[in-house]
Amino acid sequence: MSDWTSLWYVWLILLTVFLLLLCGVSASCIKFCCRKKRLPAETFPRHPCDLTVIGIDSDSTAHSTVT
């Protein structure tokens, strides 16, 4: 059985994984803190819109031409 201290590549992999986890946690914390301080802004201004609904019966000529 090998000595764990002589397996330098295992320590390198563990260090890399630890640094990636640390960067991910740090980025998440920074993102959360910045979102909390910033006021919510609307991306699109609200505009009034009109909506027209047309009912089509199965007996109507419009339905016959569409199908």
C-alpha positions in Angstrom: 0.0 0.0 0.0 1.4 3.4 -1.0 2.0 6.3 1.4 -0.6 9.0 0.9 2.0 11.8 1.1 3.9 10.4 -1.9 0.8 10.5 -4.1 1.2 14.1 -5.2 -1.4 13.9 -8.0 -4.1 12.9 -5.5 -3.4 16.0 -3.5 -3.4 18.1 -6.7 -6.8 16.8 -7.7 -8.2 17.3 -4.2 -6.8 20.9 -4.1 -8.3 21.6 -7.6 -11.8 20.3 -6.5 -11.6 22.3 -3.3 -10.7 25.5 -5.1 -13.5 25.0 -7.6 -16.0 24.5 -4.7 -14.6 27.6 -2.9 -14.9 29.7 -6.1 -18.5 28.5 -6.6 -19.6 29.2 -3.1 -17.9 32.7 -3.2 -19.6 33.6 -6.5 -22.9 32.5 -5.1 -22.5 34.6 -2.0 -21.4 37.6 -3.9 -24.3 37.2 -6.3 -26.8 36.8 -3.5 -25.5 39.9 -1.6 -25.5 42.1 -4.7 -29.0 41.0 -5.6 -30.2 41.8 -2.1 -28.8 45.4 -2.1 -29.9 46.3 -5.6 -33.5 47.6 -6.1 -35.5 45.4 -8.4 -35.8 47.0 -11.8 -38.3 46.1 -14.5 -36.7 44.8 -17.6 -39.6 45.8 -19.8 -41.9 48.7 -19.1 -45.6 47.8 -18.9 -47.7 48.9 -21.8 -51.5 48.6 -22.0 -52.5 46.1 -24.6 -55.7 45.1 -26.3 -56.8 41.5 -26.6 -59.4 40.4 -29.1 -61.0 37.0 -28.8 -63.2 35.6 -31.5 -65.3 32.6 -30.8 -65.6 30.0 -33.6 -68.5 27.5 -33.7 -68.2 24.2 -35.4 -71.1 25.3 -37.7 -69.6 28.6 -38.8 -68.2 29.1 -42.3 -65.0 30.5 -40.8 -64.3 27.2 -39.1 -65.0 25.3 -42.3 -62.5 27.4 -44.3 -59.8 27.2 -41.6 -60.0 23.4 -41.4 
